Amino acid sequence: MSVLRKDFLWGGATAANQFEGAWDVDGKGPSVPDMCTNGSHTSPKWVTTAIRPDRLYPSHEAIDFYHHYEEDIALFAEMGFKCFRMSINWTRIFPTGMEEEPNEKGLAFYDRVFDCCKKHGIEPLVTISHYELPYALVERYNGWAGREVIDCFVRYCKVLFERYKDKVKYWLTFNEINSGTMPMGDFLCTGIIRGYEGPVTQSDNKDQTRFQALHHMFVASATVVKYAHEHYPQFQMGNMICFITSYAYTCNPDDVLKNQAQMRRMNWYCSDVQVRGEYPSYAKRLWEENGVELKMEPGDLELLKEGTVDFYTFSYYMSNCTSADPNAAQSAGNIAGGAKNPYLPASDWGWQIDPKGLRYTLNEIYDRYRIPLMVVENGLGARDEIEPDGTINDDYRIDYLRQHIEQMIEAVKDGVDLMGYTPWGCIDLVSASTGEMAKRYGFIYVEKYDDGTGTLARRKKKSFDWYKKVIATNGDDLA
């Protein structure tokens, strides 16, 4: 008898800017990712203020889901997906973000995608803004630093809700909104990069700009959640957090307190606002110590209270340690690194692999908020090789996912209300952090390479059939 609920939402996750391609087709405008070059594990991708003919921009073609969506969704259905987490490219609907009327060709594309999902019995889980702010809003308002972007976002959401009200039930407002507390989030999340050209790992923004931009995003999210609850009661509205679990490196109280502060800033600050509807108790000191004075409009705090989410979703790839010792050995990570945990192995990209950390994290989140949870990103980025016989034996990915699903099941036994699981990059796509194809996550291999070449042919990896069996048994058979 399966521990997981009967209607558990098994599936996979993607982002429009990382796999759709067709960056300037059918009226689409440029978004921030369209201005980002390729990079690698050792050389960061760049953002440029104009498209340069001598640089490669991976999102421009990506894996061309735009022209392969029927084939790809059929493959997801073959695996048995109940749910497909995808995002909508804001600039397909409003090319600059500032138009009064939407682009019909963009809307029609997502109609076709949702209809294809329905044909295969797959429930869409739609991220409204997944790391792809219209670049025109960066140029005009410095991204979310400008309060004017709230109205642009609300207009965009109202169009989506009315157009797809009979096709989409589950919505997430912003992807990994808490990355906005970190320098890399300036590029990925908040778009506070007006006039900047250079590596996406660097930023000279102050926390004042970051936290002001996040306030505008909180108000925007709460506004559309409240609107959805009032006009579309069938919708379920969620948030999405990049959860970077961290442990105190030692039992030294200095490490413990530093880790608590890290967890609050990185993991709890944004979701406390979106789930509880108010800034947390520690916010005032956090602002004071980082030179932040938020500008709020009358009614903002009331809106935050009225626009809380129905369910909580998050990504989980790895964990870090926090040390007060500046000489502690460091590890790499998703958005943020930390002190190296001597008890954990690491991926090819230096991310530490910590399945039990997922159980711990699920328990911590559920104890705090007591609303349904969903793991909407998890997976192993690795260099997959095609064997001479055409197979791709990604046993390392199967092992990673198996161990995390086992711990997910343990968390459900602990009492966590878990809705579903959508591993990241269920089909190979462009890496958000490095802009490369070599860092592959998918159950489906796409013949596309870091130099931009490739036939775009799809082929199943060994993990494809394994995941199909996991879904068919609702997690009972993980062998």
ABEGO torsion letter per residue (X at the ends): XBABBAABBBBBBBBAAAAAEGAABGGBBBBAAAABBBBBAABBBBBBABBBAABBBAAAAEAGAAAAAAAAAAAAAAAGBABBBBBBBAAAABAAGABABBBAAAAAAAAAAAAAAAAAGBBBBBBABBGBBBAAAAAAAGEAABAAAAAAAAAAAAAAAAAAAAABABBBABBGAAAAABAAAAAAAAGBABGBBEBAABBABBAAAAAAAAAAAAAAAAAAAAAAAAABAABBBBBBBBBBBBBBABABAAAAAAAAAAAAAAAAAAAAAAAAGBBBAAAAAAAAAAGBBBBBBBGAAAAAAAABBABBBBBBABBBBBBABAABBBBBBBGBBBBBBAABBBBAAGBBBBAAAAAAAAAAAAAAAGBBBBBABBEBBBBBBBBAAGBBBBAAAAAAAAAAAAAAAAAAAAGBBBABBBBBGABBBBBAAAGBAABBABABBBBBBAAGBEAGBBBBBAAAAAAAAAAAAGGABAX
